[in-house]
Amino acid sequence: MRSIKRRSQRGFTLTELMASLTAGVIIAGAVVGISRAASETFHEETRTLTAQSGSRQAMEQLSLDLMRAGYMSTGNIQTDPYVAKPPGELMNNLIPNQYVGLRRLSSVLLIVGGSKAATEPQSTFAGLSPDTIELGGNFTTTDQYPVREIQPTAGTCQRIVLQADSPAMWRLVATTAGIDQTPLINAFKPGPVTSSRQFIVRIQDGSGRYQYAPTCPQADAVGINGGVPYVMIAVNSTGVGVLTAEQTRTTGGASGYGAGMLINPVQIVRWSISNAPPASAVAAMTPKVDPSKFYLVRELVDALGQTDVTTTQVVSEYAVDLKFGLTVETGPVDAVNTAHRIFAFDDPLNGSYAYDVSAPPPATAPPSGPQRIRSVRVRFATRAQVADRTGAIPITPPGAATQRFMYRYCTASTVAKCGDLSLSYARVRTLTNEVSLSNQGRWFY
């Protein structure tokens, strides 16, 4: 009886305790290892999904802008036969030199490699040369606004009084509390209400011809006075604002007081990859600035050809590449004998069609211009936020060396660091899309 009691009170031996502790440590280590691997996998997938999400959102917004290229505007202000002007007159002679944006107004202006300087040195490491593109059209409204009266020029400006009771105007400015002029100002002069920047308007006369003019350089160039809405345009160096039928020799132009003419805003939207977001955003994150981080940026270009941070929008972070390829009409100037040609993303002839129309055409330019572009293909790439890979894996299809799609992108500061075995590469996700430019499908001039 006594021996049984003594055995029931006996504890674990030292050997048993050591064995159980060892087993527990092994199990805990395995659990920690599995948890760490799961956590790393989770964060890797999160970074990848972030890159993919940013790419999709950016591609969607860029595609929407491409759809409106040429909308309520012109494919090429220099050669458009529907622009009202004296016979044989050159548009550059009618538009003062300082209005660079207006002089080069077209549906598509492609600056091949235009974003490369802003993405150095990483773009050089990867053999990339991202583009910049400018799109001309109406991006703020879908309405044209009837004119009530075009007043005589006064100094450097001319006031165009709009009909206050038109359906288009009521859709824009009417509220339950009365009249709000802010939407009218934002439509014709995007940005701060008090801004003095000059944008572009299109004025259509009864013959179906158009005139383009910059808004007046003053803060109240657009607004509502005593319930009467108005837009003020700048006159040229000879004091001429809206051309009359007499001045154009009856090839369009205003007659009488211009009642019944139509006016709408026109903007130029620039898409590029930039090395810095707006100054306000940089100030908030200066301690965390990553020199290898670039941004896909959307900006508005005014009539002077200038941009302003008040209209700059960061569409996507961690941008890597932005390229465009065109499909153009290459046949005669008619709708019968048309022929299409598709250009690869890095083909230099892309820039030969979508060139700056205010300057002489490039030596390689065909006898047409941006108005003959029928669709635009986009290739946009973003990278993961954190470099977590070694080595680069470019994919080069046979016979198409310029059509490279990247899987990894070096974020290091030197080429030498890209070649070592450190985790200096981030994964890349690339999207492509093609958008038809339906607004200029019938332009053959």
Secondary structure as UniProt FT lines:
FT   HELIX           2..8
FT   HELIX           14..67
FT   TURN            68..72
FT   TURN            77..79
FT   TURN            81..82
FT   TURN            87..88
FT   HELIX           91..94
FT   TURN            97..98
FT   HELIX           100..103
FT   STRAND          108..111
FT   TURN            112..116
FT   HELIX           117..119
FT   TURN            120..121
FT   HELIX           122..126
FT   STRAND          132..137
FT   STRAND          145..150
FT   TURN            155..156
FT   STRAND          157..162
FT   TURN            164..165
FT   HELIX           167..173
FT   STRAND          174..175
FT   TURN            176..177
FT   STRAND          178..179
FT   HELIX           182..188
FT   TURN            193..194
FT   STRAND          200..204
FT   TURN            206..207
FT   STRAND          210..215
FT   TURN            219..220
FT   STRAND          222..225
FT   TURN            226..227
FT   STRAND          228..234
FT   TURN            237..238
FT   TURN            245..250
FT   TURN            256..257
FT   TURN            259..260
FT   STRAND          262..274
FT   HELIX           279..285
FT   HELIX           286..288
FT   TURN            291..292
FT   STRAND          295..301
FT   TURN            303..304
FT   HELIX           309..311
FT   STRAND          313..317
FT   STRAND          319..329
FT   STRAND          340..342
FT   TURN            345..346
FT   HELIX           349..353
FT   TURN            357..358
FT   TURN            363..364
FT   HELIX           370..372
FT   STRAND          373..383
FT   STRAND          394..395
FT   TURN            398..399
FT   TURN            401..402
FT   STRAND          405..406
FT   STRAND          408..410
FT   HELIX           415..419
FT   STRAND          425..436
FT   HELIX           438..440
FT   TURN            441..442
//
